[in-house]
Amino acid sequence: MLYKIPLILSPQPEGGFTVTSPVLPELVTEGDTVAEALANVQDALAAVVESYEDLGRPLPPNTQLSDLTGPVWLETVVIAS
């Protein structure tokens, strides 16, 4: 299943980034770099989805992508050298 989740990357004073989501407050992860933090989102999201399923709670509306035949709006962080 594909999900579309807004993410907030917050730089930490000691270095690295914390990632949270305004629509899934249970989603919290981190990484030393932006790339690592975003890579860790996949595991964090899987844990949140499993938790919602265990509790019988639906995910917030429009977080699951069911129609994969059309375009998907995606904003991401890109580091250019």
mmCIF file as gemmi writes it, N, C-alpha and C atoms, coordinates in Angstrom:
data_model
loop_
_atom_site.group_PDB
_atom_site.id
_atom_site.type_symbol
_atom_site.label_atom_id
_atom_site.label_alt_id
_atom_site.label_comp_id
_atom_site.label_asym_id
_atom_site.label_entity_id
_atom_site.label_seq_id
_atom_site.pdbx_PDB_ins_code
_atom_site.Cartn_x
_atom_site.Cartn_y
_atom_site.Cartn_z
_atom_site.occupancy
_atom_site.B_iso_or_equiv
_atom_site.pdbx_formal_charge
_atom_site.auth_seq_id
_atom_site.auth_asym_id
_atom_site.pdbx_PDB_model_num
ATOM 1 N N . MET Axp A 1 ? 0.855 -1.178 0 1 0 ? 1 A 1
ATOM 2 C CA . MET Axp A 1 ? 0 0 0 1 0 ? 1 A 1
ATOM 3 C C . MET Axp A 1 ? 0.895 1.234 0 1 0 ? 1 A 1
ATOM 4 N N . LEU Axp A 2 ? 0.49 2.223 -0.735 1 0 ? 2 A 1
ATOM 5 C CA . LEU Axp A 2 ? 1.203 3.494 -0.748 1 0 ? 2 A 1
ATOM 6 C C . LEU Axp A 2 ? 0.448 4.498 0.103 1 0 ? 2 A 1
ATOM 7 N N . TYR Axp A 3 ? 1.197 5.354 0.773 1 0 ? 3 A 1
ATOM 8 C CA . TYR Axp A 3 ? 0.616 6.367 1.645 1 0 ? 3 A 1
ATOM 9 C C . TYR Axp A 3 ? 1.178 7.728 1.267 1 0 ? 3 A 1
ATOM 10 N N . LYS Axp A 4 ? 0.358 8.754 1.441 1 0 ? 4 A 1
ATOM 11 C CA . LYS Axp A 4 ? 0.787 10.135 1.237 1 0 ? 4 A 1
ATOM 12 C C . LYS Axp A 4 ? 0.654 10.831 2.584 1 0 ? 4 A 1
ATOM 13 N N . ILE Axp A 5 ? 1.803 11.109 3.2 1 0 ? 5 A 1
ATOM 14 C CA . ILE Axp A 5 ? 1.829 11.637 4.56 1 0 ? 5 A 1
ATOM 15 C C . ILE Axp A 5 ? 2.639 12.924 4.589 1 0 ? 5 A 1
ATOM 16 N N . PRO Axp A 6 ? 2.076 14.026 5.093 1 0 ? 6 A 1
ATOM 17 C CA . PRO Axp A 6 ? 2.895 15.23 5.25 1 0 ? 6 A 1
ATOM 18 C C . PRO Axp A 6 ? 3.903 15.02 6.384 1 0 ? 6 A 1
ATOM 19 N N . LEU Axp A 7 ? 5.125 15.469 6.153 1 0 ? 7 A 1
ATOM 20 C CA . LEU Axp A 7 ? 6.193 15.296 7.143 1 0 ? 7 A 1
ATOM 21 C C . LEU Axp A 7 ? 6.815 16.637 7.488 1 0 ? 7 A 1
ATOM 22 N N . ILE Axp A 8 ? 7.277 16.745 8.718 1 0 ? 8 A 1
ATOM 23 C CA . ILE Axp A 8 ? 8.023 17.922 9.174 1 0 ? 8 A 1
ATOM 24 C C . ILE Axp A 8 ? 9.396 17.448 9.624 1 0 ? 8 A 1
ATOM 25 N N . LEU Axp A 9 ? 10.436 17.987 9.006 1 0 ? 9 A 1
ATOM 26 C CA . LEU Axp A 9 ? 11.808 17.68 9.402 1 0 ? 9 A 1
ATOM 27 C C . LEU Axp A 9 ? 12.321 18.829 10.255 1 0 ? 9 A 1
ATOM 28 N N . SER Axp A 10 ? 12.652 18.543 11.49 1 0 ? 10 A 1
ATOM 29 C CA . SER Axp A 10 ? 13.119 19.569 12.423 1 0 ? 10 A 1
ATOM 30 C C . SER Axp A 10 ? 14.59 19.341 12.74 1 0 ? 10 A 1
ATOM 31 N N . PRO Axp A 11 ? 15.462 20.311 12.392 1 0 ? 11 A 1
ATOM 32 C CA . PRO Axp A 11 ? 16.871 20.164 12.749 1 0 ? 11 A 1
ATOM 33 C C . PRO Axp A 11 ? 17.023 20.183 14.27 1 0 ? 11 A 1
ATOM 34 N N . GLN Axp A 12 ? 17.926 19.369 14.775 1 0 ? 12 A 1
ATOM 35 C CA . GLN Axp A 12 ? 18.153 19.278 16.214 1 0 ? 12 A 1
ATOM 36 C C . GLN Axp A 12 ? 19.457 19.982 16.585 1 0 ? 12 A 1
ATOM 37 N N . PRO Axp A 13 ? 19.504 20.635 17.75 1 0 ? 13 A 1
ATOM 38 C CA . PRO Axp A 13 ? 20.704 21.383 18.142 1 0 ? 13 A 1
ATOM 39 C C . PRO Axp A 13 ? 21.962 20.512 18.203 1 0 ? 13 A 1
ATOM 40 N N . GLU Axp A 14 ? 21.796 19.251 18.563 1 0 ? 14 A 1
ATOM 41 C CA . GLU Axp A 14 ? 22.948 18.355 18.666 1 0 ? 14 A 1
ATOM 42 C C . GLU Axp A 14 ? 23.31 17.735 17.317 1 0 ? 14 A 1
ATOM 43 N N . GLY Axp A 15 ? 22.553 18.075 16.289 1 0 ? 15 A 1
ATOM 44 C CA . GLY Axp A 15 ? 22.766 17.529 14.947 1 0 ? 15 A 1
ATOM 45 C C . GLY Axp A 15 ? 21.68 16.546 14.597 1 0 ? 15 A 1
ATOM 46 N N . GLY Axp A 16 ? 21.51 16.326 13.333 1 0 ? 16 A 1
ATOM 47 C CA . GLY Axp A 16 ? 20.491 15.407 12.873 1 0 ? 16 A 1
ATOM 48 C C . GLY Axp A 16 ? 19.129 16.062 12.777 1 0 ? 16 A 1
ATOM 49 N N . PHE Axp A 17 ? 18.144 15.243 12.468 1 0 ? 17 A 1
ATOM 50 C CA . PHE Axp A 17 ? 16.782 15.725 12.234 1 0 ? 17 A 1
ATOM 51 C C . PHE Axp A 17 ? 15.779 14.804 12.898 1 0 ? 17 A 1
ATOM 52 N N . THR Axp A 18 ? 14.727 15.387 13.426 1 0 ? 18 A 1
ATOM 53 C CA . THR Axp A 18 ? 13.574 14.638 13.905 1 0 ? 18 A 1
ATOM 54 C C . THR Axp A 18 ? 12.47 14.808 12.869 1 0 ? 18 A 1
ATOM 55 N N . VAL Axp A 19 ? 11.763 13.709 12.581 1 0 ? 19 A 1
ATOM 56 C CA . VAL Axp A 19 ? 10.668 13.741 11.613 1 0 ? 19 A 1
ATOM 57 C C . VAL Axp A 19 ? 9.37 13.439 12.339 1 0 ? 19 A 1
ATOM 58 N N . THR Axp A 20 ? 8.368 14.291 12.139 1 0 ? 20 A 1
ATOM 59 C CA . THR Axp A 20 ? 7.032 14.085 12.686 1 0 ? 20 A 1
ATOM 60 C C . THR Axp A 20 ? 6.02 14.338 11.571 1 0 ? 20 A 1
ATOM 61 N N . SER Axp A 21 ? 4.759 14.052 11.865 1 0 ? 21 A 1
ATOM 62 C CA . SER Axp A 21 ? 3.693 14.299 10.896 1 0 ? 21 A 1
ATOM 63 C C . SER Axp A 21 ? 2.518 14.963 11.599 1 0 ? 21 A 1
ATOM 64 N N . PRO Axp A 22 ? 1.995 16.047 11.033 1 0 ? 22 A 1
ATOM 65 C CA . PRO Axp A 22 ? 0.84 16.707 11.661 1 0 ? 22 A 1
ATOM 66 C C . PRO Axp A 22 ? -0.439 15.863 11.613 1 0 ? 22 A 1
ATOM 67 N N . VAL Axp A 23 ? -0.531 14.901 10.684 1 0 ? 23 A 1
ATOM 68 C CA . VAL Axp A 23 ? -1.743 14.081 10.6 1 0 ? 23 A 1
ATOM 69 C C . VAL Axp A 23 ? -1.614 12.759 11.342 1 0 ? 23 A 1
ATOM 70 N N . LEU Axp A 24 ? -0.387 12.355 11.65 1 0 ? 24 A 1
ATOM 71 C CA . LEU Axp A 24 ? -0.146 11.121 12.41 1 0 ? 24 A 1
ATOM 72 C C . LEU Axp A 24 ? 0.801 11.452 13.564 1 0 ? 24 A 1
ATOM 73 N N . PRO Axp A 25 ? 0.269 11.96 14.662 1 0 ? 25 A 1
ATOM 74 C CA . PRO Axp A 25 ? 1.143 12.378 15.769 1 0 ? 25 A 1
ATOM 75 C C . PRO Axp A 25 ? 1.985 11.242 16.342 1 0 ? 25 A 1
ATOM 76 N N . GLU Axp A 26 ? 1.587 9.999 16.086 1 0 ? 26 A 1
ATOM 77 C CA . GLU Axp A 26 ? 2.349 8.855 16.588 1 0 ? 26 A 1
ATOM 78 C C . GLU Axp A 26 ? 3.616 8.614 15.774 1 0 ? 26 A 1
ATOM 79 N N . LEU Axp A 27 ? 3.699 9.201 14.591 1 0 ? 27 A 1
ATOM 80 C CA . LEU Axp A 27 ? 4.858 8.998 13.734 1 0 ? 27 A 1
ATOM 81 C C . LEU Axp A 27 ? 5.985 9.933 14.186 1 0 ? 27 A 1
ATOM 82 N N . VAL Axp A 28 ? 7.029 9.353 14.735 1 0 ? 28 A 1
ATOM 83 C CA . VAL Axp A 28 ? 8.207 10.104 15.17 1 0 ? 28 A 1
ATOM 84 C C . VAL Axp A 28 ? 9.431 9.245 14.861 1 0 ? 28 A 1
ATOM 85 N N . THR Axp A 29 ? 10.379 9.833 14.146 1 0 ? 29 A 1
ATOM 86 C CA . THR Axp A 29 ? 11.637 9.144 13.877 1 0 ? 29 A 1
ATOM 87 C C . THR Axp A 29 ? 12.717 10.196 13.74 1 0 ? 29 A 1
ATOM 88 N N . GLU Axp A 30 ? 13.935 9.753 13.479 1 0 ? 30 A 1
ATOM 89 C CA . GLU Axp A 30 ? 15.041 10.699 13.371 1 0 ? 30 A 1
ATOM 90 C C . GLU Axp A 30 ? 16.139 10.11 12.498 1 0 ? 30 A 1
ATOM 91 N N . GLY Axp A 31 ? 17.128 10.927 12.206 1 0 ? 31 A 1
ATOM 92 C CA . GLY Axp A 31 ? 18.294 10.483 11.459 1 0 ? 31 A 1
ATOM 93 C C . GLY Axp A 31 ? 19.375 11.535 11.524 1 0 ? 31 A 1
ATOM 94 N N . ASP Axp A 32 ? 20.592 11.112 11.279 1 0 ? 32 A 1
ATOM 95 C CA . ASP Axp A 32 ? 21.723 12.036 11.316 1 0 ? 32 A 1
ATOM 96 C C . ASP Axp A 32 ? 21.749 12.975 10.119 1 0 ? 32 A 1
ATOM 97 N N . THR Axp A 33 ? 21.165 12.533 9.002 1 0 ? 33 A 1
ATOM 98 C CA . THR Axp A 33 ? 21.084 13.353 7.794 1 0 ? 33 A 1
ATOM 99 C C . THR Axp A 33 ? 19.628 13.382 7.332 1 0 ? 33 A 1
ATOM 100 N N . VAL Axp A 34 ? 19.329 14.29 6.404 1 0 ? 34 A 1
ATOM 101 C CA . VAL Axp A 34 ? 17.976 14.339 5.841 1 0 ? 34 A 1
ATOM 102 C C . VAL Axp A 34 ? 17.65 13.004 5.177 1 0 ? 34 A 1
ATOM 103 N N . ALA Axp A 35 ? 18.588 12.478 4.406 1 0 ? 35 A 1
ATOM 104 C CA . ALA Axp A 35 ? 18.349 11.209 3.714 1 0 ? 35 A 1
ATOM 105 C C . ALA Axp A 35 ? 18.081 10.078 4.702 1 0 ? 35 A 1
ATOM 106 N N . GLU Axp A 36 ? 18.861 10.007 5.76 1 0 ? 36 A 1
ATOM 107 C CA . GLU Axp A 36 ? 18.663 8.953 6.761 1 0 ? 36 A 1
ATOM 108 C C . GLU Axp A 36 ? 17.336 9.126 7.481 1 0 ? 36 A 1
ATOM 109 N N . ALA Axp A 37 ? 16.993 10.357 7.824 1 0 ? 37 A 1
ATOM 110 C CA . ALA Axp A 37 ? 15.724 10.615 8.515 1 0 ? 37 A 1
ATOM 111 C C . ALA Axp A 37 ? 14.541 10.208 7.64 1 0 ? 37 A 1
ATOM 112 N N . LEU Axp A 38 ? 14.598 10.555 6.352 1 0 ? 38 A 1
ATOM 113 C CA . LEU Axp A 38 ? 13.505 10.189 5.448 1 0 ? 38 A 1
ATOM 114 C C . LEU Axp A 38 ? 13.451 8.684 5.224 1 0 ? 38 A 1
ATOM 115 N N . ALA Axp A 39 ? 14.596 8.03 5.182 1 0 ? 39 A 1
ATOM 116 C CA . ALA Axp A 39 ? 14.615 6.57 5.035 1 0 ? 39 A 1
ATOM 117 C C . ALA Axp A 39 ? 13.983 5.898 6.247 1 0 ? 39 A 1
ATOM 118 N N . ASN Axp A 40 ? 14.169 6.469 7.434 1 0 ? 40 A 1
ATOM 119 C CA . ASN Axp A 40 ? 13.614 5.887 8.653 1 0 ? 40 A 1
ATOM 120 C C . ASN Axp A 40 ? 12.1 6.059 8.749 1 0 ? 40 A 1
ATOM 121 N N . VAL Axp A 41 ? 11.543 6.958 7.951 1 0 ? 41 A 1
ATOM 122 C CA . VAL Axp A 41 ? 10.088 7.176 7.962 1 0 ? 41 A 1
ATOM 123 C C . VAL Axp A 41 ? 9.35 5.912 7.57 1 0 ? 41 A 1
ATOM 124 N N . GLN Axp A 42 ? 9.914 5.148 6.658 1 0 ? 42 A 1
ATOM 125 C CA . GLN Axp A 42 ? 9.233 3.936 6.181 1 0 ? 42 A 1
ATOM 126 C C . GLN Axp A 42 ? 8.953 2.974 7.34 1 0 ? 42 A 1
ATOM 127 N N . ASP Axp A 43 ? 9.95 2.726 8.18 1 0 ? 43 A 1
ATOM 128 C CA . ASP Axp A 43 ? 9.751 1.832 9.331 1 0 ? 43 A 1
ATOM 129 C C . ASP Axp A 43 ? 8.797 2.439 10.349 1 0 ? 43 A 1
ATOM 130 N N . ALA Axp A 44 ? 8.942 3.739 10.583 1 0 ? 44 A 1
ATOM 131 C CA . ALA Axp A 44 ? 8.074 4.407 11.55 1 0 ? 44 A 1
ATOM 132 C C . ALA Axp A 44 ? 6.62 4.368 11.084 1 0 ? 44 A 1
ATOM 133 N N . LEU Axp A 45 ? 6.396 4.61 9.799 1 0 ? 45 A 1
ATOM 134 C CA . LEU Axp A 45 ? 5.035 4.574 9.261 1 0 ? 45 A 1
ATOM 135 C C . LEU Axp A 45 ? 4.453 3.17 9.345 1 0 ? 45 A 1
ATOM 136 N N . ALA Axp A 46 ? 5.251 2.162 9.057 1 0 ? 46 A 1
ATOM 137 C CA . ALA Axp A 46 ? 4.766 0.778 9.152 1 0 ? 46 A 1
ATOM 138 C C . ALA Axp A 46 ? 4.31 0.472 10.573 1 0 ? 46 A 1
ATOM 139 N N . ALA Axp A 47 ? 5.053 0.947 11.569 1 0 ? 47 A 1
ATOM 140 C CA . ALA Axp A 47 ? 4.676 0.726 12.968 1 0 ? 47 A 1
ATOM 141 C C . ALA Axp A 47 ? 3.383 1.459 13.31 1 0 ? 47 A 1
ATOM 142 N N . VAL Axp A 48 ? 3.213 2.668 12.798 1 0 ? 48 A 1
ATOM 143 C CA . VAL Axp A 48 ? 1.988 3.436 13.067 1 0 ? 48 A 1
ATOM 144 C C . VAL Axp A 48 ? 0.788 2.756 12.412 1 0 ? 48 A 1
ATOM 145 N N . VAL Axp A 49 ? 0.939 2.321 11.17 1 0 ? 49 A 1
ATOM 146 C CA . VAL Axp A 49 ? -0.161 1.637 10.463 1 0 ? 49 A 1
ATOM 147 C C . VAL Axp A 49 ? -0.553 0.374 11.224 1 0 ? 49 A 1
ATOM 148 N N . GLU Axp A 50 ? 0.426 -0.392 11.673 1 0 ? 50 A 1
ATOM 149 C CA . GLU Axp A 50 ? 0.141 -1.606 12.443 1 0 ? 50 A 1
ATOM 150 C C . GLU Axp A 50 ? -0.595 -1.272 13.741 1 0 ? 50 A 1
ATOM 151 N N . SER Axp A 51 ? -0.18 -0.219 14.398 1 0 ? 51 A 1
ATOM 152 C CA . SER Axp A 51 ? -0.832 0.204 15.647 1 0 ? 51 A 1
ATOM 153 C C . SER Axp A 51 ? -2.293 0.592 15.398 1 0 ? 51 A 1
ATOM 154 N N . TYR Axp A 52 ? -2.532 1.358 14.34 1 0 ? 52 A 1
ATOM 155 C CA . TYR Axp A 52 ? -3.904 1.751 14.009 1 0 ? 52 A 1
ATOM 156 C C . TYR Axp A 52 ? -4.753 0.513 13.727 1 0 ? 52 A 1
ATOM 157 N N . GLU Axp A 53 ? -4.192 -0.438 12.976 1 0 ? 53 A 1
ATOM 158 C CA . GLU Axp A 53 ? -4.927 -1.671 12.663 1 0 ? 53 A 1
ATOM 159 C C . GLU Axp A 53 ? -5.242 -2.453 13.94 1 0 ? 53 A 1
ATOM 160 N N . ASP Axp A 54 ? -4.255 -2.571 14.836 1 0 ? 54 A 1
ATOM 161 C CA . ASP Axp A 54 ? -4.466 -3.298 16.094 1 0 ? 54 A 1
ATOM 162 C C . ASP Axp A 54 ? -5.557 -2.658 16.94 1 0 ? 54 A 1
ATOM 163 N N . LEU Axp A 55 ? -5.645 -1.329 16.893 1 0 ? 55 A 1
ATOM 164 C CA . LEU Axp A 55 ? -6.641 -0.608 17.677 1 0 ? 55 A 1
ATOM 165 C C . LEU Axp A 55 ? -7.984 -0.479 16.955 1 0 ? 55 A 1
ATOM 166 N N . GLY Axp A 56 ? -8.039 -0.933 15.697 1 0 ? 56 A 1
ATOM 167 C CA . GLY Axp A 56 ? -9.27 -0.819 14.921 1 0 ? 56 A 1
ATOM 168 C C . GLY Axp A 56 ? -9.592 0.608 14.522 1 0 ? 56 A 1
ATOM 169 N N . ARG Axp A 57 ? -8.563 1.456 14.464 1 0 ? 57 A 1
ATOM 170 C CA . ARG Axp A 57 ? -8.749 2.859 14.095 1 0 ? 57 A 1
ATOM 171 C C . ARG Axp A 57 ? -8.436 3.046 12.62 1 0 ? 57 A 1
ATOM 172 N N . PRO Axp A 58 ? -9.239 3.847 11.922 1 0 ? 58 A 1
ATOM 173 C CA . PRO Axp A 58 ? -8.907 4.144 10.53 1 0 ? 58 A 1
ATOM 174 C C . PRO Axp A 58 ? -7.799 5.199 10.472 1 0 ? 58 A 1
ATOM 175 N N . LEU Axp A 59 ? -6.999 5.13 9.43 1 0 ? 59 A 1
ATOM 176 C CA . LEU Axp A 59 ? -6.019 6.189 9.209 1 0 ? 59 A 1
ATOM 177 C C . LEU Axp A 59 ? -6.753 7.459 8.803 1 0 ? 59 A 1
ATOM 178 N N . PRO Axp A 60 ? -6.145 8.614 8.996 1 0 ? 60 A 1
ATOM 179 C CA . PRO Axp A 60 ? -6.8 9.861 8.57 1 0 ? 60 A 1
ATOM 180 C C . PRO Axp A 60 ? -7.153 9.808 7.083 1 0 ? 60 A 1
ATOM 181 N N . PRO Axp A 61 ? -8.205 10.524 6.698 1 0 ? 61 A 1
ATOM 182 C CA . PRO Axp A 61 ? -8.626 10.532 5.287 1 0 ? 61 A 1
ATOM 183 C C . PRO Axp A 61 ? -7.496 10.987 4.37 1 0 ? 61 A 1
ATOM 184 N N . ASN Axp A 62 ? -7.489 10.45 3.17 1 0 ? 62 A 1
ATOM 185 C CA . ASN Axp A 62 ? -6.565 10.826 2.098 1 0 ? 62 A 1
ATOM 186 C C . ASN Axp A 62 ? -5.105 10.485 2.378 1 0 ? 62 A 1
ATOM 187 N N . THR Axp A 63 ? -4.833 9.587 3.315 1 0 ? 63 A 1
ATOM 188 C CA . THR Axp A 63 ? -3.446 9.176 3.545 1 0 ? 63 A 1
ATOM 189 C C . THR Axp A 63 ? -3.088 7.933 2.748 1 0 ? 63 A 1
ATOM 190 N N . GLN Axp A 64 ? -4.097 7.143 2.376 1 0 ? 64 A 1
ATOM 191 C CA . GLN Axp A 64 ? -3.849 5.955 1.56 1 0 ? 64 A 1
ATOM 192 C C . GLN Axp A 64 ? -4.119 6.285 0.102 1 0 ? 64 A 1
ATOM 193 N N . LEU Axp A 65 ? -3.194 5.885 -0.763 1 0 ? 65 A 1
ATOM 194 C CA . LEU Axp A 65 ? -3.377 6.109 -2.196 1 0 ? 65 A 1
ATOM 195 C C . LEU Axp A 65 ? -3.94 4.837 -2.815 1 0 ? 65 A 1
ATOM 196 N N . SER Axp A 66 ? -5.193 4.917 -3.243 1 0 ? 66 A 1
ATOM 197 C CA . SER Axp A 66 ? -5.824 3.733 -3.824 1 0 ? 66 A 1
ATOM 198 C C . SER Axp A 66 ? -5.768 3.759 -5.342 1 0 ? 66 A 1
ATOM 199 N N . ASP Axp A 67 ? -5.759 4.951 -5.937 1 0 ? 67 A 1
ATOM 200 C CA . ASP Axp A 67 ? -5.725 5.061 -7.396 1 0 ? 67 A 1
ATOM 201 C C . ASP Axp A 67 ? -4.3 5.397 -7.821 1 0 ? 67 A 1
ATOM 202 N N . LEU Axp A 68 ? -3.591 4.393 -8.31 1 0 ? 68 A 1
ATOM 203 C CA . LEU Axp A 68 ? -2.203 4.597 -8.717 1 0 ? 68 A 1
ATOM 204 C C . LEU Axp A 68 ? -2.064 4.803 -10.214 1 0 ? 68 A 1
ATOM 205 N N . THR Axp A 69 ? -3.19 5.077 -10.89 1 0 ? 69 A 1
ATOM 206 C CA . THR Axp A 69 ? -3.139 5.266 -12.335 1 0 ? 69 A 1
ATOM 207 C C . THR Axp A 69 ? -2.948 6.722 -12.72 1 0 ? 69 A 1
ATOM 208 N N . GLY Axp A 70 ? -3.171 7.626 -11.794 1 0 ? 70 A 1
ATOM 209 C CA . GLY Axp A 70 ? -3.039 9.049 -12.088 1 0 ? 70 A 1
ATOM 210 C C . GLY Axp A 70 ? -1.838 9.652 -11.393 1 0 ? 70 A 1
ATOM 211 N N . PRO Axp A 71 ? -1.624 10.933 -11.623 1 0 ? 71 A 1
ATOM 212 C CA . PRO Axp A 71 ? -0.484 11.606 -11.002 1 0 ? 71 A 1
ATOM 213 C C . PRO Axp A 71 ? -0.682 11.76 -9.492 1 0 ? 71 A 1
ATOM 214 N N . VAL Axp A 72 ? 0.441 11.854 -8.782 1 0 ? 72 A 1
ATOM 215 C CA . VAL Axp A 72 ? 0.431 12.052 -7.336 1 0 ? 72 A 1
ATOM 216 C C . VAL Axp A 72 ? 1.266 13.287 -7.032 1 0 ? 72 A 1
ATOM 217 N N . TRP Axp A 73 ? 0.694 14.231 -6.282 1 0 ? 73 A 1
ATOM 218 C CA . TRP Axp A 73 ? 1.432 15.425 -5.867 1 0 ? 73 A 1
ATOM 219 C C . TRP Axp A 73 ? 2.385 15.019 -4.76 1 0 ? 73 A 1
ATOM 220 N N . LEU Axp A 74 ? 3.651 15.347 -4.936 1 0 ? 74 A 1
ATOM 221 C CA . LEU Axp A 74 ? 4.667 14.961 -3.964 1 0 ? 74 A 1
ATOM 222 C C . LEU Axp A 74 ? 5.646 16.104 -3.786 1 0 ? 74 A 1
ATOM 223 N N . GLU Axp A 75 ? 5.851 16.491 -2.544 1 0 ? 75 A 1
ATOM 224 C CA . GLU Axp A 75 ? 6.89 17.468 -2.234 1 0 ? 75 A 1
ATOM 225 C C . GLU Axp A 75 ? 7.954 16.739 -1.438 1 0 ? 75 A 1
ATOM 226 N N . THR Axp A 76 ? 9.205 17.005 -1.756 1 0 ? 76 A 1
ATOM 227 C CA . THR Axp A 76 ? 10.287 16.306 -1.076 1 0 ? 76 A 1
ATOM 228 C C . THR Axp A 76 ? 11.487 17.231 -0.929 1 0 ? 76 A 1
ATOM 229 N N . VAL Axp A 77 ? 12.413 16.837 -0.123 1 0 ? 77 A 1
ATOM 230 C CA . VAL Axp A 77 ? 13.639 17.584 0.081 1 0 ? 77 A 1
ATOM 231 C C . VAL Axp A 77 ? 14.686 17.017 -0.871 1 0 ? 77 A 1
ATOM 232 N N . VAL Axp A 78 ? 15.306 17.881 -1.643 1 0 ? 78 A 1
ATOM 233 C CA . VAL Axp A 78 ? 16.345 17.465 -2.574 1 0 ? 78 A 1
ATOM 234 C C . VAL Axp A 78 ? 17.593 18.284 -2.286 1 0 ? 78 A 1
ATOM 235 N N . ILE Axp A 79 ? 18.696 17.595 -2.132 1 0 ? 79 A 1
ATOM 236 C CA . ILE Axp A 79 ? 19.969 18.29 -1.892 1 0 ? 79 A 1
ATOM 237 C C . ILE Axp A 79 ? 20.77 18.234 -3.182 1 0 ? 79 A 1
ATOM 238 N N . ALA Axp A 80 ? 21.055 19.405 -3.757 1 0 ? 80 A 1
ATOM 239 C CA . ALA Axp A 80 ? 21.843 19.459 -4.981 1 0 ? 80 A 1
ATOM 240 C C . ALA Axp A 80 ? 23.276 19.838 -4.633 1 0 ? 80 A 1
ATOM 241 N N . SER Axp A 81 ? 24.207 19.173 -5.266 1 0 ? 81 A 1
ATOM 242 C CA . SER Axp A 81 ? 25.619 19.465 -5.003 1 0 ? 81 A 1
ATOM 243 C C . SER Axp A 81 ? 26.125 20.541 -5.921 1 0 ? 81 A 1
